[in-house]
């Protein structure tokens, strides 16, 4: 997915950091954005893909999807 830099958030940030061990619809959205298979579970592959995305986007590379990473993705 291309970065959205127009200041408009398509999907509002769910309000909590999404990281390894989490599961649910928000994780599925992240998995689609970073192009890993969608199972709704934030595991090692999702974490690695998020870190790569963060690095490409010039964000803090921690593998956690907080508001900055989320708002850049969506």
Buried (B, 14 or more C-beta within 10 A) or exposed (E): EEEEEEEEBEEEBBEEBBBEEBEEEBBBBBBEBBEBEEEBBBBEBBBEBBBBBBEEBEBEBBBBBBBEBBBBBB
